Amino acid sequence: MNYQLNTLAVGILAVSSLLSSCQSQEKQEAANQDPDSVQTQVASLTLPPPYATESVRNEGKAIGWEDGQMPQAPAGFKVEKFAADLEHPRWIYQAPNGDVFVAESNTKKSANRITLFRGGNPAAKTAFLEDLDQPFGMLVLGNYFYVANTGGLMRFPYQASQTKMTAKGEKILDLPAGGYNNHWTRNLLASPDGSKIYISVGSASNVAEHGMDEEKRRANILVINPDGSGEEIYASGLRNPVGMDWVPGTSTLWTAVNERDELGDDLVPDYLTSVKKGGFYGWPYSYYGQNVDPRRKDEAPELVKQAIVPDVPLGSHTASLGLAFYDKDKFPSKYQGGAFIGQHGSWNRSQLSGYKVVFVPFKDGKPSGKMEDFLTGFIANSEDSKVYGRPVGVTVLDDGSMLVADDDSGTIWRISAQ
C-alpha cells in the first residue's frame, strides 16, 4: 500500500514538474517576442512582450489623510472636503432634482447602503436605502429609482421629494454576481432619450482561467428596456468596464476599462474607448487589437481578427474605473467636453501606478490628446507603497463642480474652479 502511494506521489510530482517546465518555456518564448506598436486615436503605443518583467503583488496601503491634508488639483482649482467618515464610498450619482446619492459598498464588510445628500448639501445627510447587496450603479428614470446590486437590478417607486426609501423594491433583472478581484460592481447609465438602460458587468476572472462557461453575460455592456426586458449584449470583450458616459451633445457611448493582470509591469494598459454596438474588444483572447494573450493562445482566432483597438490608453494596472465627461461651463475651456477618469490604483506593478484622477481632452466629440494628471497627491510614499486614499467614482454636478469618491479614506472631495 505504501509503495503504491509513494509511486502515485512520485507520478504527481513528475506531472507537476513537467507542466511547470512547459509553462516556463511558454513564458520565455512570449518574453522573447519583439515589442509591438499599436496606433490608437491619440498616439502610437508601444506594448512590451508578455512577461518582459516579473508579475509582482504591490498594492497601496491606505493610511488616511491627516487634518488639513488633501489632494492637489492644477492652479485655478479649489479642492475641499465634501464629506468624510463614510463607509467606503464607491460611486456617486446626482439625480435630476439635484440630490446626491452615494453608494457605500465594498468587496468585504460592505455597508450595503445608499446615502443621500439632499440637494447636494453635505450637511443634509440621511441613509436613503439600506440592506442592499454590494450596491453600485444608481439611476433615476421616470418614477423609479434603480440600484444595481452585484447580483441583480432593483427598481423602487420613487418621488423626488423623499429622503428615505420606504417602498419595497422589485428585482427586474438577475445579474451574474461577484467576480475576480473587485469585479462585483455593476454600473448603470440611461440612454440620452431614456428608452434604454446600459449595465456594465465585469469578468468573473482575470483571463478566463476558469473557463468561458463562467463568463456568460460577463465582460460585457448589456442593454435593456427600463422594465428589465429585452436584454441584449451591446458590446463584449471588455474585461471590466465600469465608468460609462455619453460624450456631451452626442449619442456615442464611452467606457473606462480595467484591463488584465499578471503579464508584467507594463501590460496591459487600461483604456478609455468609444463603444460600438456589437463590437468585440479582445478579452480574454487578445488585447489592443490582435495582440494575443499567451494564456489564451490559438483560441477563438476568428474573434481575435475582429478585436477593436481601444481609443485612449490610460496606463497599465491603473484600475481606471471612474468616468465623467465635463458638460458644464465653470471649468476652463480646455476641460469642457473632456473626460475625467478616476484611477483606483495598481496592485500588480513593482511601482505604484494610478492613484489619481486624470483628464483626456476632447474636441468635436473625439479625444484630441493624451491623458494628463488632474487630481494627484494620493500617494504618500511610493517606496513603502503607502497611500492616503484611492479615488474611484467621478461625478460632475449641476453647479459645475466635480465630486470624487475616495473610498479607502471614506472621503468625498469637491473640486471647483476658483
Phi, psi and omega in degrees: 000312179298322178299318180295317179296318179296319178297318179297317180297318179296320179296317179297316179297323180293316178296317179299317180296320180295315179298317180298319179296318179297317180296319179297320180295318179297319178297318181294319178297318179294319181293337181276357177293159175283151172301155181242139178256128182237135178268117174260183181291339185249339183184169172281135183243127176264121179256124177290164176293155175303145177064022176297332172229161181289145174280124183233153174261121184205086184259141178297132179263116185285128180246356180082167182261136172285161177304130178089345177280149176195164177295166181246135174247167179300162177304140181098358179240152177246131177248130178216160180279120177276316180206152180221174177060032173272162181261087177058065178291114190257325186215151184230140178219134174254125180283164180303333180274003178097350177295142179251125179249140181234125175274118176259106186205162186203169177293317177232153179049053183282136177293332177054047186224149169246122181258139181253134168249102188299125179064017183076016181268116182298340180277345183257071187255128176220156173279110186276320185207129185233178177059042177266188182231090183048063180290152180216275182292143179226152184199134168255122181216120185064227179257034182228149171249121182257142175226130176265100168287166181297331184250008179176158179264122180258147178228130183237139170301138190217139171236138186298340183277347188280147179249357176213136178277118180250340181287152177276130181276170175235142175277118182259352179202127171284143176231150177293123189274161173068202179145164179306136176053247180250032183276026177276349185287141178230111183264159181231145175207130176276149173294157182305329180266000177077009183274344183224158173236129178261138183231125177266135181226115181283170183290163176272355187208177177289306184214048178059035181290346178260007179097154184285344175297332178282352187252016180297129181065020181241167186054039185226163159250120178265158175223137183222169168282159182299344178267004179095356182270172171069032183299136173224154170274112182284318178206153186225176180072020179256103192306306177215081177280123182242287178296136175223145178195166178257135171300130183309132177079009181230175172245032180262119180278137175233153178216153172258130188237132178268112187275185192281165184245173167070028172248006181120172185303322191245024171224139356252139181299133168299168183205160170249131182211150167291153185241117180269135178300127182080002183287149176241129189249015166109320187294140359266001192281326184211174178216150182046059181087236188260022175283106188285132173287123184299338179282348179234029184301138176068014177258140174049054182299329180291324176292319180301322178300331183270352188298131184271136174284124179294163190280315189227112176289144185236016179093147183280137175063020182283349184054059179283104189243310183284150178207130173209128172276140181274107185249019178249187183235014182276327177286157176307157189302327182298335182269344185289127183085354181271177186248134172254134184234126176273120180256109186290336173108155189278158167229350189238042182215141184295327173246135182303140174226157186082222182057048180192172170252129180247165182232139175240117180289146177232149174219130181054038175079009181228151179298135184242008179186171179288166177294152175221154180295144174233302180243113185234187178093010180281337180275121181276316181206106185292326181294324179265003180055045177252136180230151177284323181194186183218111181285146179217278182289139180230128183222130175271127182270164181298332181279002178092355175274176181227139175253142178234123177277123178248088195293315185294336177262358179069028188238149168241128180258143176247128179242128181224156176281137180276000000 
